[in-house]
Amino acid sequence: MEIIATSRFVRLAPTKARDLARALRGKTAGAALQVVELNRRKAAVCLGKTLKSAIANAENNAELSADKLYVAEAVVENGPTIPRFWPRARGSAAPIRKKTCHIRVVLTDEKPAKKPAGKA
């Protein structure tokens, strides 16, 4: 059974969160929570909230135990970019792109299969 939790329009650049999301895949829910809580980055806070929401969804809606859950997917996708401008010399303006992202965490009660190691 798969349990999904999403956070949309998070004010965070997706590239800054993807490496941490990759580190969560395949771990148990408890181990993933430890990784997120010990990390000091903003991405860890956002991923932690989504992970806790997925665990709460599993416990309340699907009546699954949190210690038997695994992170099947942790995906950070691009959201809309908010365009802003910074004033420059001689009345011109430089663009600023304030990026957002959508975070999706999928938990499962089955242990995910290990993928074979590819060429390095």
BELQUI-V397800 format. One record per residue. N is the residue number from 1. RES is the residue in one small letter. SS is DSSP state (helix for helix, strand for strand, loop for the rest). OMEGA is omega in whole degrees, -180 to 180 (none if undefined). NEAR is the number of other ideal C-beta (glycine too) atoms within 10 Angstrom. Layout:
N_RES_SS_OMEGA_NEAR, N_RES_SS_OMEGA_NEAR
This chain:
1_m_loop_-180_10, 2_e_strand_177_13, 3_i_strand_-174_22, 4_i_strand_171_15, 5_a_strand_-180_19, 6_t_strand_170_15, 7_s_strand_-176_18, 8_r_strand_176_11, 9_f_strand_178_11, 10_v_strand_-176_23, 11_r_loop_-177_12, 12_l_loop_177_21, 13_a_loop_-176_19, 14_p_helix_-180_19, 15_t_helix_-179_12, 16_k_helix_-177_15, 17_a_helix_-173_22, 18_r_helix_-179_16, 19_d_helix_177_11, 20_l_helix_177_19, 21_a_helix_177_22, 22_r_helix_-178_12, 23_a_helix_-177_17, 24_l_helix_-174_20, 25_r_loop_177_17, 26_g_loop_-180_18, 27_k_loop_172_16, 28_t_strand_-178_16, 29_a_helix_179_24, 30_g_helix_179_12, 31_a_helix_178_13, 32_a_helix_177_25, 33_l_helix_178_19, 34_q_helix_179_12, 35_v_helix_-177_18, 36_v_helix_-177_23, 37_e_helix_-180_11, 38_l_helix_-180_8, 39_n_loop_-174_15, 40_r_loop_-175_6, 41_r_loop_178_14, 42_k_helix_179_14, 43_a_helix_-180_23, 44_a_helix_179_18, 45_v_helix_-178_15, 46_c_helix_177_22, 47_l_helix_179_28, 48_g_helix_178_19, 49_k_helix_-180_16, 50_t_helix_178_23, 51_l_helix_178_25, 52_k_helix_177_16, 53_s_helix_178_17, 54_a_helix_178_25, 55_i_helix_178_21, 56_a_helix_176_13, 57_n_helix_-179_16, 58_a_helix_-177_24, 59_e_helix_-174_14, 60_n_helix_-175_9, 61_n_loop_-177_9, 62_a_loop_179_13, 63_e_loop_177_7, 64_l_loop_178_19, 65_s_loop_-176_10, 66_a_helix_-178_16, 67_d_helix_178_8, 68_k_helix_-177_14, 69_l_loop_177_23, 70_y_strand_176_18, 71_v_strand_180_24, 72_a_strand_-179_18, 73_e_strand_168_16, 74_a_strand_-171_26, 75_v_strand_174_17, 76_v_strand_-178_27, 77_e_strand_178_12, 78_n_strand_172_12, 79_g_loop_179_18, 80_p_loop_178_11, 81_t_loop_-179_12, 82_i_strand_-179_12, 83_p_strand_175_9, 84_r_strand_-179_11, 85_f_strand_-179_10, 86_w_strand_-178_9, 87_p_strand_179_8, 88_r_loop_-176_9, 89_a_helix_174_6, 90_r_helix_175_4, 91_g_helix_179_6, 92_s_loop_-179_9, 93_a_strand_177_10, 94_a_strand_-178_10, 95_p_strand_172_8, 96_i_strand_179_11, 97_r_strand_178_9, 98_k_strand_-172_11, 99_k_loop_174_16, 100_t_loop_180_16, 101_c_strand_174_25, 102_h_strand_-179_17, 103_i_strand_178_25, 104_r_strand_177_17, 105_v_strand_179_30, 106_v_strand_177_17, 107_l_strand_177_27, 108_t_strand_179_17, 109_d_loop_177_15, 110_e_loop_178_11, 111_k_loop_-179_11, 112_p_loop_-180_13, 113_a_loop_178_7, 114_k_loop_177_7, 115_k_loop_179_8, 116_p_loop_-179_5, 117_a_loop_179_6, 118_g_loop_178_5, 119_k_loop_-178_3, 120_a_loop_none_3
